[in-house]
Structure formats: structure tokens, C-alpha cells
Amino acid sequence: MRYSVSLQTEGDREVTLDEVVELADAVAGLGGIASGYGTFGYGAQIIVEAPDSDTAVDIALAQFAEAVATTSLPAWPVATAETIAEDEDYADLEDEQGPA
């Protein structure tokens, strides 16, 4: 199953736009987007294949750490990790729009 995993770090200084752009480049191959400009942390949302949510987080944490290591960002600890399964995302969309 495909999961969208959102990861967010917490640090001790503001993240620059250049650093977020570096992270965006690093996670692009993972179907990811990056965030954090002007905040005291950075994050990304990436797509992973996994049998369950817990495994998806484990996979995403490893991929995120590898991506961060290719940037000039400090390796701050991940403070939050959230997942949404592709099936859940489609179910939410159907609930909002009603049955086809």
C-alpha cells in the first residue's frame, strides 16, 4: 500500500530558503515536498510503499535521513511523523464529494 508520510523536525535556529530548496531537491525523487522556510525546523512529505503505517514511518525516516544528509541542513531529530494511506485519502475525497 502507498502511504504519504509527513515528517517534521525541531531545531534551534531558523531554516533558510536555500536550505528548504536543497531539501526539496533531495526528496523530489521520493515523490516528496519540503517545508520549513523561516521556522525553527524543517520537514518533508514523501510517498512510500509499505504493508502498514508503522512500517511506512520506519521506511520514511530512513529515506528522510538519507535525503537530509545530502544537504547542508543539520540532522535535527524528527519531532512528528504522520501517515495517510492512499486508500484513506481517496475515501476522504469521496466522502466530501458524495457517491459517484
Sequence and secondary structure as in RCSB ss.txt:
>XXXX:A:sequence
MRYSVSLQTEGDREVTLDEVVELADAVAGLGGIASGYGTFGYGAQIIVEAPDSDTAVDIALAQFAEAVATTSLPA
WPVATAETIAEDEDYADLEDEQGPA
>XXXX:A:secstr
 EEEEEEEE  SS B HHHHHHHHHHHGGGT EEE BTSS  EEEEEEE SSHHHHHHHHHHHHHHHHHTSSS  
  EEEEEEEEHHHHHHHHHHHH   
